[in-house]
Amino acid sequence: MSNEATTLEQSHDGLDAMLPGVVDQVALARLYGEPLFAMPRDLYIPPDALQVFLEAFEGPLDLLLYLIRKQNFNILDIPMAAVTRQYLSYVDEIRASNLELAAEYLLMAAMLIEIKSRMLLPPKKTAEGEEAEDPRAELVRRLLEYEQMKLAAHRLGELPQYGRDFLRAQVYVEQALAPRFPDVHAVDLQSAWRDILKRAKLVQHHKISREQLSVREHMSIVLRKLQGRRFVEFGELFDVSRGQQVLVVTFIAMLELAKETLIELTQAEAFAPIYVRLAYTPT
């Protein structure tokens, strides 16, 4: 067995001597810029170089409550000697590693020792003849309040929380972009109306006659012209050969139809021709 160990150690030493000469060998570390291919045999690691400390208790009351509940002690009749002895043993452990953390635990240890000392003294009676309050009463009250808060925090922690237990559902809905035509403003109607008047002035009549014009009749005429047609240009609905009176009545008839939402005036874009269509689909 010793011969095999000696042989393995010799082969291991020979391999370590060959590693620096290997080009593709990955270095374990770099020391002062030089690659280190093997761990040094004389490397000294102090015993306290790596220390893991788990703070299992949130404070002195948490530790004290843990000691009482773990051993099923009656919290209203705490055996101070046993609890104080166990508490001090834990404080001695953390004093060696974290003095700042042990300070608040030492304050509670002093309170436990004081309570134990007061319990050893004979009880004093008050002026009314009643016995004095139990020295443990204040500590019991603080422990019960702390336990209630701890249980309430535990119940709150069990409730579902956003980001931990569930996430908000998000659904992306792609909506079809329906074309929306610009609204026709009064200025556009005025401009179109001026163009119609200019065209009407080019036609002159020398015959003077009186004609009864009905807005309702021209409303019917406009609706008949729009029947069966999807869009009609604004200017096609006017008969310029019949004079300005007919044009005015026709324009009023169109305004009445638009007011009663029987026709719609649309425009593809600004300064584009205005089109008229029926506001309902004929059956």
C-alpha positions in Angstrom: 0.0 0.0 0.0 2.9 2.4 0.8 4.6 1.6 -2.4 1.5 2.5 -4.4 1.1 5.7 -2.5 4.8 6.6 -3.1 4.4 5.8 -6.8 1.3 8.0 -7.1 3.0 10.9 -5.3 6.0 10.7 -7.6 3.8 10.6 -10.7 1.8 13.6 -9.3 5.0 15.5 -8.6 6.2 14.8 -12.1 2.9 15.9 -13.6 3.0 19.2 -11.6 6.5 19.8 -13.0 5.3 19.3 -16.5 2.2 21.5 -16.4 3.9 24.9 -16.7 5.4 23.7 -20.0 2.0 22.8 -21.5 0.7 25.6 -23.6 -3.0 24.7 -23.6 -3.2 24.0 -19.8 -5.7 26.4 -18.1 -4.2 28.2 -15.2 -5.9 28.0 -11.8 -5.0 31.5 -10.9 -2.4 34.3 -11.5 0.1 35.3 -8.9 1.8 38.7 -9.7 0.9 38.2 -13.3 2.3 34.7 -13.6 0.0 31.8 -14.3 -0.5 29.3 -11.4 -1.1 25.8 -12.8 -1.2 23.9 -9.4 -2.1 24.7 -5.9 1.1 25.5 -3.7 1.8 22.8 -1.2 2.9 25.3 1.4 -0.3 27.4 1.2 -1.6 28.4 4.6 -5.3 29.0 5.2 -6.2 30.5 8.6 -8.9 28.6 10.4 -11.2 31.7 10.5 -10.7 32.6 6.9 -14.2 31.5 5.9 -17.0 31.9 8.4 -20.7 31.6 7.8 -23.1 33.1 10.3 -26.8 32.6 10.0 -28.8 35.1 12.0 -31.8 32.9 12.8 -33.5 35.3 15.2 -34.7 38.8 14.6 -33.9 40.0 18.1 -33.7 39.1 21.8 -37.5 38.7 22.1 -37.5 36.3 19.1 -34.8 34.2 20.7 -36.5 34.2 24.1 -39.8 33.2 22.6 -38.1 30.4 20.6 -36.6 28.9 23.8 -39.9 29.0 25.6 -42.0 27.5 22.8 -39.4 24.9 21.9 -39.5 23.4 25.4 -43.3 23.9 25.9 -42.8 26.2 28.9 -45.9 28.0 30.1 -45.3 31.6 29.1 -47.3 32.8 32.1 -45.0 30.9 34.4 -41.5 31.0 32.9 -38.8 29.0 34.6 -36.3 31.8 34.7 -33.3 29.8 35.7 -33.4 27.3 32.8 -34.4 30.0 30.2 -31.7 32.4 31.4 -29.0 29.7 31.3 -29.9 28.7 27.7 -30.2 32.3 26.6 -26.7 33.2 28.0 -25.1 30.2 26.2 -26.4 31.5 22.9 -25.2 35.0 23.7 -21.7 33.7 24.4 -21.6 32.1 21.0 -22.5 35.3 19.1 -20.2 37.5 21.2 -17.2 35.7 19.8 -18.2 36.5 16.2 -20.3 39.7 16.2 -19.9 42.0 19.2 -22.3 44.6 17.8 -25.1 42.1 17.3 -24.5 40.7 20.8 -25.0 44.1 22.5 -28.8 44.1 22.3 -28.9 40.4 23.4 -26.8 41.3 26.4 -29.3 43.9 27.4 -32.0 41.3 27.5 -29.7 38.9 29.4 -29.2 41.6 32.0 -33.0 41.9 32.3 -33.4 38.2 32.8 -30.8 38.1 35.5 -32.5 41.0 37.2 -35.9 39.2 37.1 -34.3 36.1 38.5 -32.7 38.0 41.3 -36.0 39.7 42.2 -37.7 36.3 42.3 -35.2 35.1 44.9 -36.1 37.9 47.3 -39.1 37.5 49.5 -42.2 39.2 48.0 -43.1 42.6 49.4 -46.6 43.5 50.2 -48.2 46.8 49.2 -49.8 49.2 51.6 -53.2 47.6 50.9 -51.9 44.3 52.0 -51.8 42.8 48.5 -48.8 41.0 47.1 -46.5 42.8 44.8 -46.7 42.2 41.0 -44.8 39.3 39.6 -41.4 40.4 38.3 -42.0 38.5 35.1 -45.3 40.3 34.3 -43.7 43.0 32.1 -41.6 40.4 30.2 -44.6 38.2 29.7 -46.6 41.1 28.3 -43.9 42.0 25.9 -43.5 38.4 24.8 -47.3 38.0 24.2 -47.4 41.2 22.1 -44.4 40.2 20.1 -45.9 36.7 19.4 -49.2 38.3 18.2 -47.3 40.6 15.8 -45.2 37.7 14.6 -48.2 35.6 13.8 -49.9 38.5 12.1 -46.9 39.1 10.0 -46.7 35.4 9.1 -50.4 35.4 8.0 -49.8 38.5 5.9 -46.8 36.8 4.3 -48.9 33.8 3.3 -51.3 36.0 1.3 -50.8 36.1 -2.4 -48.4 38.9 -3.5 -48.1 40.5 -6.9 -44.7 39.6 -8.4 -44.1 36.7 -6.1 -47.2 34.4 -6.4 -49.0 35.8 -9.4 -48.5 38.3 -12.3 -50.9 40.6 -13.9 -52.3 39.1 -17.2 -51.5 41.1 -20.2 -53.1 40.4 -23.6 -52.1 42.3 -26.7 -55.0 42.9 -29.0 -54.2 44.1 -32.5 -57.0 46.4 -33.8 -57.6 46.9 -37.4 -56.9 50.4 -38.5 -60.1 51.5 -40.2 -59.7 54.5 -42.6 -61.1 57.7 -41.1 -61.9 60.5 -43.5 -61.4 64.1 -42.4 -64.4 66.0 -41.3 -65.9 68.5 -43.7 -65.8 72.0 -42.3 -67.9 75.0 -43.1 -65.0 76.7 -44.8 -64.7 73.8 -47.3 -68.4 74.0 -48.1 -68.1 77.8 -48.6 -65.2 77.3 -51.0 -67.1 74.6 -53.0 -70.2 76.8 -53.0 -68.2 79.7 -54.5 -67.0 77.5 -57.3 -70.6 76.6 -58.1 -71.6 80.3 -58.2 -68.7 81.1 -60.5 -69.8 78.4 -62.9 -73.4 79.6 -62.8 -72.5 83.2 -63.7 -71.0 81.9 -67.0 -74.6 80.9 -68.1 -76.8 83.9 -68.8 -80.5 83.9 -69.5 -82.5 86.8 -71.0 -85.9 85.2 -70.3 -87.4 86.5 -67.1 -89.9 84.2 -65.5 -91.2 83.5 -62.1 -90.8 80.0 -60.8 -92.1 78.4 -57.6 -89.3 76.5 -56.0 -89.8 73.9 -53.2 -87.0 72.9 -50.9 -88.7 69.5 -50.2 -89.0 68.9 -53.9 -85.3 69.5 -54.4 -84.5 67.3 -51.4 -86.3 64.5 -53.2 -84.4 65.3 -56.4 -81.0 65.1 -54.6 -82.0 61.7 -53.0 -83.0 60.3 -56.4 -79.7 61.4 -57.9 -77.9 59.6 -55.1 -79.9 56.4 -55.4 -77.8 53.4 -56.6 -74.6 55.4 -56.5 -71.9 55.1 -53.9 -70.4 58.6 -54.1 -71.5 61.6 -56.1 -69.3 64.7 -56.4 -70.7 67.8 -54.8 -70.9 69.8 -58.0 -72.8 67.1 -60.0 -75.9 67.7 -57.8 -76.3 71.2 -59.1 -77.9 72.1 -62.4 -76.1 75.3 -63.3 -78.2 75.8 -66.4 -81.3 76.6 -64.3 -79.9 79.7 -62.7 -78.8 80.8 -59.2 -82.3 80.5 -57.7 -82.3 76.8 -58.3 -78.7 76.4 -57.1 -79.6 78.2 -53.8 -82.7 76.0 -53.3 -80.6 72.9 -54.1 -77.9 73.9 -51.6 -80.5 74.5 -48.9 -82.1 71.1 -49.7 -78.7 69.5 -49.2 -78.2 71.2 -45.9 -81.6 70.0 -44.7 -80.8 66.4 -45.8 -77.4 66.6 -43.9 -79.2 68.0 -40.9 -81.7 65.1 -40.9 -78.7 62.7 -41.4 -80.1 61.4 -44.6 -76.8 62.2 -46.5 -73.2 62.4 -45.6 -70.5 64.8 -46.9 -67.0 63.2 -47.1 -63.6 64.4 -48.2 -60.6 62.1 -48.7 -58.1 64.8 -47.5 -57.7 68.5 -47.1 -58.5 70.5 -50.2 -59.7 67.4 -52.0 -63.1 67.2 -53.8 -66.1 66.9 -51.6 -68.4 63.8 -52.2 -71.9 63.2 -51.2 -73.5 59.8 -50.4 -76.6 58.4 -48.8 -76.3 57.9 -45.1 -78.2 54.6 -45.3 -77.9 51.5 -47.4 -81.0 51.1 -49.7 -82.7 47.7 -49.5 
